């Protein structure tokens, strides 16, 4: 009779365990999108001309980074959609 109780407990514990998580392969993101964008590199601006160049360089770097983030977000969204469908 003890063997029956032991088998019953093992069978019930097997049914109540959580299902394993499914691991999906990572999305393929081109390596150039993972490279940092250059902003202003140089000494601290001392004139208005230097300040204008620094502001322009920072704006271009920010624009580059935002474009890369948008592209990566589109790749990841497309990857999620393909996995579901």
Secondary structure, DSSP 8 states (H G I E B T S, - for coil): -HHHHHHHHHHHHHHHS-------------GGGGS------SS---SHHHHHHHHHHHHHHHHHHHHHHHHHHHHHHHHHHHHH-
